[in-house]
């Protein structure tokens, strides 16, 4: 087998792993909806389980834990994003929560321009404006206080997720920094979630314990390990586009099993955001 064939086989395998990863990520919406606990407790317990899996993976692969500016700020970004997304998923529709979180690439552009003096190309400015217009549509649907607050938390989740991506990017192509950031994120989410979530949770049913285990193992734990493996051979553009399966599938599972449907304006906003971000990824090769 030639080197070209070997590389092609490795890329195809990595892309398949990325598809599996995105599909497993998409399970978050349905199981968060099925658990009656405080969103803080759901996020905390889920991260405790997922973090344990990540720690075991790092130990098995001899990946060193690195505590530096990039891994710490990446961990803060991902930890807050995970918590805010869980809260958003409880307050608004699963479709709104996940799509608004996936505006992260747009906030990557804004953060890079504001804090790192990176000039935005005309194309980038247009993409930001179109995406912002799509976000506005979410606020034209279901204007109850809960849904409004949930949409705001979804956007905040996207901002903090963007922080994670920016810090990982500035940390260089370093598995230790990336994996350490994820591990730090789980620790932060656990430390925030348990003390805040336990007093706000009235009861814990056995089936709900099973659901949160599924979240910790199959929706976050294993997918993050698979992502770490896939990202070595899957091109950034392919990872970005395949990852778009999550905001597409997440509301589908919720619609099928719970019957929750986004409103027409939110649906139009979702189409605009997903199409715009996908186009931007193709045009830039997944880089700002």
Buried (B, 14 or more C-beta within 10 A) or exposed (E): EEEEEEEEEEBEBBBBBBBBBBBBBBBBBBBBBBBBBBBBBBBBBBBBBBBBBBBEBBEEEEBEBBEBEBBBBBBBBBBBBBBBBBBBBBBBBBBBBBBBBBBBBBBBBBBBBEEEEBEBEEEBEEBBEBBEEBBEBBBEBBEEEEBBBBBBBBBBBBBBBBBBBBBBBBBEEBBBBBBBBBBBBBBBBBBBBBEBBBEEBEEBEEEBEEBBBBBBBBBBBBBBBBBBBBBEBBBBBBBBBBBBBBBBBBBBBBBEEBEBEBBEBBBBBBEBBBBBBBEBBEEBEBEB
